[in-house]
């Protein structure tokens, strides 16, 4: 029996697992005992990776919709030819940007890089990733404050903090392996800021039960209290930051007198929280989707960063303003998808950067785009307006996951050609497409992923592909050949070739990995970037900014801030309640396309959409547990749910797990100004018994 080590392809923690394989069949899955991320532990999703694509048998051949509207199998060569012919015809008729793609953070880094080459460079089209739906806020916040999208921490910092503050994060459910680090830290005080009594709140020392979307007011008020009391690190501010005086004047507007009315948190509790931050020797701040998926999200994330800076909690063990990533390879997608930034975080408008990338790829510089892609929401708008006529969706399910997803199902009817490339041909998105390109799971792939702490980890083929099966990488190559990319595609022959190209892209950048050999990643403990040529792997848990140097022009961290903006809507008589959404259980993932394969998850989770409501509100509305209710959203849509009575939510708030189609029928078409990330976490609604 062979034992093969590979990385879990679900969330961003990046656990490594040992697969026991015999006769091309996985007999057992165990967490890798000495991998520094998970140390012999993993969640139910990783333990059941062997069930990937077993219960819902995927097609091995592409499917094409005929004139009668029926889907039928076709050979791969016909699929590639159809793709190329239709896409070229549409571009010739309507212009290059009449085609776009939507990609994912759940394929390998080599695959996102090749897609970026074929789609963005050769086809000349716009293309965004579903990382826009979860991590765009953190990316923009990092770039503006740190000078580069560079999350500073190692997960070990959770073990070394004496004060851990979670803001809009529920790691007990969303990052259980990271939470295991917190459980092992017996000396830390754990504080969670969340409007809902989440699973993380239940396991915390202190719950700051804030009003929805008032985080930024609380954070600015805390900064004002800390500054006024001189509970700040003046030397750190003076030597390693820029813009403090402006920030100090800005937060003077956020006084204790108004804080309770605006946030629901009393003056006394704000002062207690400020004092705990002041007394902490190693304070770490952690945020995720509760911050990212908001209306003024980037500035909220930067308000967290600013708190860490003024208290000197940056670049030391157990400190940091730390963004927890969502998907398994969101970091790889952010750095190497060639969408919002040129490869390795380079700038499209920098001629030297374009020339550098063109030389690596052996192509003319004028082939390199001179601007980033238009964002996800703009792609949807242009489909609606008729400007985009063809869409290529890779490894994501926007018919479920996009805000106001019912509208997505309507707008794709405007497309002349809709392609979905996925593990399964029965997703809500795949059911709408004209051409379905079936790919295999990570169990049959080779490459690498980058986890939330910047760690590269090997994706090792655990099983051999069956006849006719293709990886996403092979599909991109087939499409590239059919499109006539030609000789330039020779450099991308295999994932290992792509790995060497990616290393060249990274040279001299903050995410430099020129010192990493692919063999270093296989059967190893992974490698955190940066790891430059000549570096030695003495300490494999490293944080950034220990030298107090940032990636800005001055080398100093920037204070970035802005006046608080009123949310576009507030509760009113016709929509008196606030609906929040998020992860339901540890076992559920995104739109449940993959986790439906796990019998245990199916057995312990609800089959249909449900909403948690406070017992007092339920009594007022005469709604009983497990009764069917209708929720009407201010976005103009309504959907049915099963009511679950729970005091985990406050009286005028509701919470619906995001994994069900009905939840995103209700979410609003509201976006952060800078990141263009959707505001999934707040929409005003009404609820009534059916």
RAVENPE-V345742 format. One record per backbone hydrogen bond with DSSP energy under -0.5 kcal/mol. CO is the residue of the C=O (numbers start at 0). NH is the residue of the N-H. Records with the same first field share a line. If there is no record, write none. Layout:
CO = NH  NH
//
This chain:
1 = 3  20
3 = 18
5 = 16
9 = 327
10 = 13
11 = 451
14 = 7
15 = 31
16 = 5  18
17 = 19  29
18 = 3  20
19 = 26  27
20 = 1
21 = 24
24 = 21  26
27 = 19
29 = 17
31 = 34  39
34 = 38
37 = 40
42 = 46
43 = 47
44 = 47
45 = 48
47 = 50
48 = 51
50 = 53  54
54 = 56
61 = 73
62 = 435
63 = 71
65 = 68
69 = 65
71 = 63
73 = 61
74 = 78
75 = 79
76 = 80
77 = 81
78 = 82
79 = 83
80 = 84
81 = 85
82 = 86
83 = 87
84 = 88
85 = 89
86 = 90
87 = 91
88 = 92
89 = 93
90 = 94
94 = 97
95 = 98
97 = 388  389
98 = 125
99 = 391
100 = 127
101 = 393
102 = 129
104 = 328
107 = 111
108 = 112
109 = 113
110 = 114
111 = 115
112 = 116
113 = 117
114 = 118  119
115 = 119  120
116 = 120  121
117 = 122
118 = 124
125 = 100
127 = 102
128 = 131
129 = 132
130 = 133  134  135
134 = 138
135 = 139
136 = 140
137 = 141
138 = 142
139 = 143
140 = 144
141 = 145  146  147
142 = 146
144 = 557
145 = 550
147 = 149
151 = 543
153 = 156
154 = 157
155 = 158  159
156 = 160
161 = 188
162 = 164  283
163 = 165  190
164 = 285
165 = 167  192
166 = 287
167 = 289  290
169 = 172  173
170 = 174
174 = 178
175 = 179
176 = 180
177 = 180  181
178 = 182
179 = 183
180 = 184
181 = 184
183 = 185
184 = 187
187 = 189
188 = 163  190
189 = 204  205
190 = 165
191 = 193  207
192 = 167
195 = 197
197 = 201
198 = 202
199 = 202
200 = 203
205 = 191  207
206 = 208
207 = 193  209
210 = 213
213 = 217
214 = 218
215 = 219
216 = 220
217 = 221
218 = 222
219 = 223
220 = 224
221 = 225
222 = 226
223 = 227
224 = 228
225 = 230
226 = 229
229 = 231
231 = 233
232 = 236
233 = 237
234 = 238
235 = 239
236 = 240
239 = 556
241 = 558
242 = 246
243 = 247
244 = 248
245 = 249
246 = 250
247 = 251
249 = 252
250 = 253
252 = 254
254 = 257  258
255 = 258  259
257 = 261
258 = 262  263  264
259 = 263
262 = 210
265 = 269
266 = 270
267 = 271
268 = 272
269 = 273
270 = 274
271 = 275
272 = 276
273 = 277
274 = 278
275 = 279
281 = 161  162
282 = 319
283 = 164
284 = 321
285 = 166
286 = 323
287 = 290  291
288 = 292
291 = 293
292 = 680
293 = 296
294 = 672
295 = 299
296 = 300
297 = 301
298 = 302
299 = 303
300 = 304
301 = 305
302 = 306
303 = 307
304 = 308
305 = 309
306 = 310
307 = 312
308 = 311
309 = 232
311 = 313
312 = 319
315 = 318
319 = 284  321
320 = 322
321 = 286  323
322 = 324
325 = 11
326 = 329
328 = 332
329 = 333
330 = 334
331 = 335
332 = 336
334 = 343  344
338 = 372
341 = 344  345
342 = 345
345 = 341
346 = 349
348 = 350
349 = 353
350 = 354
351 = 355
352 = 356
353 = 357
354 = 358
355 = 359
356 = 360
357 = 361  362
358 = 361
363 = 366
364 = 367
374 = 377  378
375 = 379
376 = 380
377 = 381
378 = 382
379 = 383
380 = 384
381 = 385  386  387
382 = 385
386 = 388
388 = 415  416
389 = 99
390 = 392  418
391 = 101
392 = 394  420
396 = 399  400
397 = 401
401 = 404
403 = 406  407
404 = 408
405 = 409
406 = 410
407 = 411
409 = 412
410 = 413
411 = 414
416 = 390
417 = 433  434
418 = 392
419 = 421  436
420 = 394
421 = 438
426 = 430
428 = 431  432
429 = 432
433 = 64
434 = 419  436
435 = 62  437
436 = 421
440 = 443
441 = 444
442 = 461  462
446 = 458
447 = 108
448 = 456
449 = 330  331
450 = 453
453 = 455  528
454 = 450
455 = 526
456 = 448
457 = 6  459
458 = 446
459 = 461
465 = 468
469 = 439
470 = 474
471 = 475
472 = 476
473 = 477
474 = 478
475 = 479
476 = 480
477 = 481
478 = 482
479 = 483  484
480 = 483
484 = 487
485 = 488
486 = 489
487 = 490
488 = 491
489 = 492
493 = 497
494 = 498
495 = 499
496 = 500
497 = 501
498 = 502
499 = 503
500 = 504
501 = 505
502 = 506
503 = 506
505 = 508
508 = 511
511 = 529  530
512 = 515
514 = 516
516 = 519  520
517 = 520  521
520 = 457  523
526 = 455
530 = 514
531 = 534
535 = 537
544 = 547
551 = 554
554 = 549
556 = 241
557 = 559
571 = 574
572 = 575
574 = 571
576 = 578  684
577 = 579  653
578 = 682
579 = 655
581 = 657
584 = 587
588 = 591
591 = 595
593 = 596
594 = 597
596 = 598
597 = 601
598 = 602
599 = 603
600 = 604
608 = 641
609 = 656
610 = 643
611 = 654
612 = 645
613 = 617
614 = 618
615 = 619
616 = 620
617 = 621  622
618 = 621
623 = 626
626 = 642
627 = 689
628 = 630  640
629 = 631  687
630 = 638
631 = 685
632 = 635
636 = 632
638 = 630
640 = 628  642
641 = 610
642 = 625
643 = 612
645 = 648
647 = 196
649 = 652
651 = 577
652 = 613
653 = 579
654 = 611
655 = 581
656 = 659
659 = 662  663
660 = 664
661 = 665
662 = 665
663 = 403  404
667 = 669
669 = 678
671 = 675
676 = 671
677 = 679
678 = 667  681
682 = 578
683 = 633
684 = 576
685 = 631
687 = 629
//
